[in-house]
Amino acid sequence: MRLSQAAPDKCDERVGFGEKLGYGIGDLASGLILPFFGYYLLYYFVDLGGLAPAAIGLMLLITKLIDAITDPMMGVISDRTRTRWGRYRPYLLFGPIPLALSIVLVFNAPEDWGDAALLGWAYATYSLSMLAFTAVNVPYGGLLGVISPSSKVRANVTGFRMFFSALGGILFGALGTTLVRVLGAGDEKLGILLTISCIGAVSVACLLTTFATTRERIPPAEINGSISGDVSVLLRTGPWVAVAIAAILGVTAIASRAGSAPFFFRYVVGDDGAPVFLFFDRPALFLTALAVGQVTGVIIGSILQRWFEKSHLLIAAGLLKAMMIAVFYFLPLDAVWPQTAVQYGVGIGFGMLMVLSFAMFTDIAEFIDWKANRQMTALVIAASVFGVKAGISFGSAIPGFVLGFTGFVSDAAQTESALAGIQIAFALIPAALLIPAVIALGFYRIDRRAIMQIEADLSARRAVATI
């Protein structure tokens, strides 16, 4: 995409509250869409659609092969885009409506199709929705890297982003299952369709708000490398590999819990959907506790990174998540409030993971610019988008494969083996995944002193380039 380009803004690091708020609101869209997919996708096609759990699990894995190509490609494309709106903002103007339509399509499967046709529908619509998600969220993430040349300012803006992402989780946790129940009026499929339609409309408004309220402050450099060269540099950058691994595994752990939660509460707990607190049923309380904890974790992570290394805080967050998931496993099934409190602790670790890893990705983009003289912000950020999407898909695939292997049968009394499989996917596997995530972060080598030197050198280089 190449249109007439306005003169680039000077590298003024000042970002007002209104712009921070406008940027953050954009991630409310992801904060609503991804938890909905993580919770309902497997359930929709398996328990309501009657497809084999392993078939959907395989679909989720295969479609990630497409994302492995399209996510970095979108990063390359948006890094090379030159328009009067900038490099990344035009995608927030033209992408939201296709995104909304595609996510609604996933949950509008025809009623009278056979298993093979329904599975084909799942493949086609889910791939389309993830492609539309990529076209919006990779540039959205890239915009964070050019909203200010200051790592501290970007970290602060990241806090706004993660707050709204977590707020989306709170709204979904508090209202998602209730809306499905109320809007469906006894028809769960209809309730899911109407709820995702509401989410699509809200997402369009949020992303257009981000487009209207933000600026790109770091001017684009001349393109000084090939696409394959950019990708090669990225794959040889150790800090990027470390954070990408941690992000993918961290999200996978949460998504495996979310994807198996409907089965856990229905078949293991025996929950009948009745409210246990105000209008909250047990799944809603579980999801809300995670999201409220996520907000808390975002705040804690944003504050503590002023004094501590991001990588050290991220290791602590991973260990906290693993410990809380393990504690949850040993609690009695009817211990509603202890489970809620422990799930809140899981959310704190998850919130810290999200706010710190996204801030670290923008630091890595500057590190690459400084070391290799290549501006490839969106390509670096594409790893975060791929990490979240891959984590959601891998995490949803895990219960699909485990349920299939242990003999799960939809809408029937489950065997002891099937019940054990649900527990494994819900607790043991998520806790185990966090251990290699923590180990990977031990290889992250960009500390605060290095960031200060990188910013100073880049500022001097950009000042010379504008003379």
C-alpha positions in Angstrom: 0.0 0.0 0.0 1.6 3.2 -1.1 -0.3 6.5 -1.2 0.8 10.2 -0.9 2.7 10.5 2.3 2.6 13.4 4.7 5.8 14.8 6.2 6.7 12.6 9.2 6.2 13.9 12.7 9.3 14.8 14.7 10.3 12.3 17.3 8.4 14.0 20.1 8.0 11.4 22.9 5.1 13.2 24.6 1.9 11.2 24.4 -1.2 12.7 26.1 -3.7 10.9 28.2 -6.3 11.0 25.5 -4.1 9.3 23.0 -3.0 6.7 25.5 -6.7 6.0 26.2 -7.5 5.9 22.5 -4.7 3.5 21.8 -5.6 1.2 24.7 -9.3 1.1 23.8 -8.3 -0.7 20.5 -7.3 -3.8 22.5 -10.7 -4.0 24.1 -11.6 -5.7 20.7 -9.0 -8.5 21.2 -9.9 -8.7 24.9 -13.5 -9.6 23.9 -12.8 -11.7 20.8 -10.0 -14.0 22.0 -11.6 -15.1 25.3 -14.8 -15.8 23.5 -13.0 -18.0 21.0 -10.9 -19.6 23.7 -14.0 -20.5 25.7 -16.6 -21.3 23.1 -14.9 -22.5 19.9 -14.2 -26.1 21.0 -17.5 -26.3 22.9 -19.5 -25.0 19.9 -18.2 -27.5 17.4 -17.8 -30.5 19.7 -20.5 -30.4 22.4 -23.1 -28.5 20.3 -22.0 -29.5 16.8 -21.2 -33.1 17.5 -17.8 -33.1 15.9 -14.9 -35.3 17.3 -12.8 -33.3 19.8 -9.6 -34.5 18.1 -10.9 -33.3 14.7 -11.3 -29.7 16.0 -7.9 -30.0 17.8 -6.2 -30.9 14.5 -8.0 -28.1 12.8 -6.7 -25.6 15.3 -3.1 -26.8 14.8 -3.3 -26.9 11.0 -4.6 -23.4 10.7 -1.6 -22.2 12.7 0.5 -23.2 9.7 -1.3 -20.5 7.8 -0.7 -18.0 10.6 3.0 -18.9 10.6 3.1 -17.4 7.1 0.5 -14.6 7.3 1.5 -13.0 10.6 5.1 -12.2 9.7 4.0 -11.4 6.1 1.5 -8.8 7.5 4.4 -7.4 9.6 6.5 -7.0 6.5 3.7 -5.4 4.5 2.7 -2.9 7.2 6.4 -2.0 7.9 6.7 -1.1 4.2 3.3 0.7 3.9 3.5 4.4 3.2 0.3 6.4 3.3 -1.0 9.8 4.4 -2.2 8.1 7.6 1.2 6.5 8.3 2.4 2.9 8.1 0.1 1.2 10.6 -3.0 3.3 11.2 -4.7 2.7 7.8 -5.3 -0.9 8.7 -7.3 0.3 11.7 -9.5 2.2 9.4 -10.2 -0.4 6.7 -9.8 -3.7 8.7 -12.4 -3.6 11.6 -15.6 -4.3 9.6 -14.1 -7.4 7.7 -12.9 -8.6 11.1 -16.3 -8.3 12.7 -18.0 -10.1 9.8 -15.6 -12.9 9.8 -15.8 -13.7 13.6 -19.6 -13.8 13.4 -19.4 -16.2 10.4 -17.5 -18.8 12.5 -20.4 -19.2 14.9 -23.1 -19.2 12.2 -22.6 -22.7 10.9 -25.6 -24.2 9.0 -27.8 -26.5 11.1 -28.4 -29.3 8.6 -24.9 -30.0 7.4 -23.1 -33.3 8.0 -19.9 -33.8 10.0 -17.6 -33.4 7.0 -19.2 -30.3 5.7 -19.4 -28.8 9.2 -15.7 -29.5 9.7 -15.0 -27.8 6.4 -17.0 -24.8 7.6 -14.8 -24.7 10.8 -11.6 -24.8 8.8 -12.7 -22.1 6.3 -14.3 -19.6 8.6 -11.8 -19.9 11.4 -8.9 -19.4 9.0 -10.7 -16.4 7.5 -11.3 -14.8 10.9 -7.7 -15.3 12.0 -6.5 -13.7 8.7 -8.7 -10.7 9.4 -7.5 -10.6 13.0 -3.9 -10.5 11.7 -4.6 -7.7 9.2 -5.7 -5.5 12.1 -3.7 -6.6 15.1 -0.2 -6.8 13.6 -0.4 -3.1 12.5 -2.1 -2.2 15.8 0.9 -3.7 17.7 3.3 -2.0 15.2 1.7 1.3 16.0 2.8 0.9 19.7 6.4 0.8 18.5 6.2 4.2 16.7 3.9 6.0 19.1 7.0 7.3 21.0 10.8 6.9 20.8 10.8 6.4 24.6 10.8 2.9 26.1 9.2 4.3 29.3 6.4 6.0 27.4 5.8 2.9 25.3 5.7 0.8 28.5 3.1 3.3 29.9 1.0 3.1 26.8 1.3 -0.7 26.9 -0.2 -0.5 30.4 -3.3 1.2 28.9 -3.5 -1.4 26.2 -3.3 -4.3 28.6 -5.8 -2.7 30.9 -8.4 -2.6 28.2 -7.5 -6.1 27.1 -8.1 -7.3 30.6 -11.3 -5.2 30.8 -12.5 -7.1 27.8 -11.9 -10.3 29.7 -13.8 -8.9 32.7 -16.8 -8.0 30.5 -16.8 -11.4 28.8 -16.4 -13.2 32.2 -19.2 -11.2 33.8 -21.6 -11.0 30.9 -20.5 -13.6 28.3 -22.3 -16.7 29.6 -25.2 -14.6 30.8 -25.7 -13.0 27.4 -25.5 -16.4 25.7 -28.2 -17.7 28.1 -30.5 -14.6 27.9 -30.1 -13.8 24.2 -30.5 -17.4 23.2 -33.6 -17.9 25.4 -32.9 -21.6 25.6 -31.2 -21.9 22.2 -27.5 -22.0 23.1 -26.3 -21.8 19.5 -28.4 -18.7 18.9 -27.2 -17.1 22.1 -23.5 -17.7 21.0 -24.2 -16.2 17.6 -26.0 -13.1 19.0 -23.3 -12.5 21.6 -20.4 -12.7 19.1 -22.4 -10.3 16.9 -22.5 -7.8 19.8 -18.7 -8.3 20.3 -18.1 -7.6 16.6 -20.0 -4.3 16.7 -18.1 -3.2 19.8 -14.8 -4.2 18.2 -15.4 -2.0 15.2 -16.1 1.1 17.4 -13.0 0.4 19.5 -10.5 0.1 16.6 -11.9 3.1 14.7 -11.4 5.1 17.9 -7.8 4.1 18.0 -7.3 5.1 14.4 -8.9 8.6 15.1 -6.9 9.4 18.3 -3.3 8.2 17.7 -0.2 9.5 15.8 2.9 7.8 14.5 5.9 9.8 15.8 8.9 7.8 14.5 9.4 8.6 10.8 10.0 5.6 8.5 13.5 4.9 7.4 14.4 4.0 3.9 13.8 0.3 3.4 17.3 -1.2 3.6 16.8 -4.9 3.5 14.9 -7.7 1.8 12.0 -9.5 3.4 14.0 -12.7 3.7 16.8 -10.6 5.3 14.4 -9.1 7.9 13.0 -12.5 8.8 16.6 -13.9 9.1 17.6 -11.1 11.4 14.6 -11.7 13.5 15.1 -15.4 13.9 18.7 -14.8 14.9 17.7 -12.3 17.6 18.0 -14.3 20.9 15.8 -12.0 23.0 13.0 -12.1 20.5 13.1 -16.0 20.4 13.0 -16.1 24.3 10.0 -13.8 24.7 8.2 -15.4 21.8 8.5 -18.8 23.4 7.4 -17.5 26.8 4.4 -15.7 25.3 3.2 -18.6 23.3 3.5 -21.1 26.2 2.0 -18.6 28.7 -1.1 -18.0 26.5 -1.3 -21.7 25.7 -1.6 -22.6 29.4 -4.4 -20.1 29.9 -6.2 -21.1 26.7 -6.1 -24.8 27.6 -7.8 -24.0 30.9 -10.4 -21.8 29.2 -11.0 -24.4 26.4 -11.6 -27.2 28.9 -13.5 -25.1 31.4 -17.0 -25.7 29.9 -16.3 -29.4 30.1 -14.8 -29.2 33.6 -17.8 -27.3 35.0 -20.4 -29.4 33.2 -19.0 -32.9 33.5 -16.5 -32.8 36.4 -18.2 -30.3 38.7 -21.8 -31.1 37.6 -22.7 -27.5 37.4 -26.3 -26.8 36.2 -25.8 -23.2 35.2 -27.6 -21.7 38.2 -26.2 -18.4 39.6 -24.0 -18.8 42.6 -23.4 -15.1 43.2 -25.8 -12.4 42.0 -26.2 -13.3 38.3 -22.8 -15.1 38.0 -22.9 -18.8 37.4 -19.7 -20.8 38.2 -18.1 -20.4 34.7 -18.8 -16.7 34.8 -17.2 -16.4 38.2 -14.2 -18.4 37.1 -13.7 -16.2 34.0 -14.3 -13.0 35.8 -11.8 -13.9 38.5 -9.2 -14.5 35.9 -9.9 -11.2 34.1 -10.0 -9.1 37.3 -6.7 -10.7 38.3 -5.4 -9.8 34.9 -6.1 -6.1 35.5 -4.4 -6.4 38.8 -1.4 -8.0 37.2 -1.2 -5.3 34.5 -1.1 -2.6 37.2 1.5 -4.5 39.3 3.6 -5.2 36.3 3.4 -1.6 35.0 4.5 -0.3 38.4 7.2 -2.8 39.3 9.0 -2.5 35.9 10.1 1.0 37.0 12.5 -0.7 39.5 13.0 -4.2 38.3 14.0 -5.9 35.1 11.1 -6.9 32.9 12.5 -10.4 32.3 12.9 -11.0 36.1 9.3 -9.9 36.7 8.1 -12.1 33.8 9.8 -15.2 35.4 8.1 -14.4 38.7 4.7 -14.1 36.9 5.2 -17.5 35.2 6.0 -19.2 38.5 3.0 -17.6 40.2 0.7 -18.9 37.4 2.1 -22.4 37.6 1.7 -22.5 41.4 -1.9 -21.2 41.4 -3.0 -23.6 38.8 -1.5 -26.5 40.8 -3.2 -25.3 44.0 -6.6 -25.1 42.1 -6.2 -28.7 41.1 -6.1 -29.9 44.7 -9.0 -27.9 45.9 -12.4 -29.6 46.5 -14.8 -29.4 43.6 -17.4 -27.5 45.6 -14.9 -24.9 47.0 -16.3 -22.1 45.0 -14.7 -19.1 46.7 -11.2 -20.7 47.3 -11.2 -21.6 43.6 -12.2 -18.1 42.7 -9.4 -16.6 44.9 -6.8 -19.0 43.3 -8.1 -18.2 39.8 -7.6 -14.5 40.7 -4.0 -15.3 41.4 -3.6 -17.0 38.0 -5.0 -13.8 36.5 -2.4 -11.7 38.2 0.4 -13.8 36.7 -1.3 -13.7 33.3 -1.7 -9.9 33.4 2.0 -9.4 34.3 2.9 -11.7 31.4 0.9 -9.7 28.9 1.9 -6.2 29.9 5.6 -7.1 30.2 6.0 -9.2 27.1 4.3 -6.7 24.8 6.6 -3.9 26.2 9.6 -6.2 25.7 8.7 -6.7 22.1 8.9 -3.0 21.4 12.2 -2.9 23.2 13.4 -5.7 20.9 12.3 -3.8 17.8 14.5 -0.9 18.9 17.4 -3.3 19.7 17.2 -4.6 16.1 17.0 -1.1 14.7 20.1 -0.2 16.8 22.1 -3.3 16.0 21.1 -4.1 12.4 19.9 -0.7 11.2 16.6 -2.2 10.2 13.2 -0.8 11.1 10.9 -3.8 11.3 8.7 -3.0 14.2 5.5 -4.7 12.9 7.4 -7.8 12.0 8.7 -8.0 15.6 5.3 -7.3 17.0 3.8 -10.0 14.6 5.4 -12.5 17.0 3.2 -11.2 19.8 0.1 -11.5 17.6 1.1 -14.9 16.4 2.0 -15.9 20.0 -1.5 -14.9 21.3 -3.3 -16.6 18.4 -1.1 -19.7 18.5 -1.5 -19.9 22.3 -5.3 -19.7 21.9 -5.3 -22.4 19.2 -2.7 -24.7 20.8 -4.5 -24.3 24.2 -7.9 -25.1 22.6 -6.3 -28.0 20.7 -4.9 -29.6 23.8 -8.3 -30.4 25.4 -9.5 -31.5 22.0 -6.8 -34.2 21.7 -6.9 -35.2 25.3 -10.7 -35.5 25.4 -10.5 -37.6 22.2 -7.8 -39.8 23.5 -9.5 -40.4 26.9 -12.9 -41.3 25.4 -15.0 -38.2 25.8 -18.6 -38.5 24.4 -20.6 -35.3 23.9 -23.8 -34.8 25.9 -23.4 -38.1 27.8 -22.3 -39.4 31.2 -18.5 -39.6 31.1 -16.2 -42.5 32.0 -13.6 -42.1 34.7 -11.0 -41.9 32.0 -12.8 -39.0 30.2 -13.2 -37.1 33.5 -9.5 -37.6 34.2 -8.7 -36.3 30.7 -10.7 -33.1 31.4 -8.7 -32.5 34.6 -5.4 -33.1 32.8 -6.2 -30.6 30.1 -7.7 -28.1 32.7 -4.8 -28.2 35.2 -1.8 -30.4 34.8 -0.8 -29.6 31.3 -1.2 -25.8 31.7 0.9 -25.8 34.9 3.6 -28.0 33.1 3.7 -25.6 30.1 4.8 -22.7 32.2 8.1 -24.3 33.3 9.8 -24.1 29.8 8.4 -20.6 29.4 10.2 -19.5 32.6 13.4 -21.3 31.4 13.3 -19.5 28.0 13.3 -16.1 29.7 16.6 -16.8 31.3 18.1 -16.1 27.8 16.7 -12.6 27.6 19.7 -10.2 27.7 18.3 -6.7 27.1 18.3 -4.9 30.5 17.4 -1.4 31.5 21.0 -0.1 31.1 21.1 -1.5 27.5 17.8 0.2 26.7 19.1 3.6 27.8 22.1 3.3 25.6 20.0 2.1 22.6 17.6 5.0 23.0 20.4 7.5 23.2 22.2 6.1 20.1 19.0 5.9 18.1 18.0 9.5 19.1 21.3 10.8 17.8 21.0 8.8 14.6 17.5 10.1 13.9 18.6 13.7 14.6 21.3 13.4 12.0 18.9 11.9 9.5 16.5 14.9 9.8 19.3 17.5 9.1 
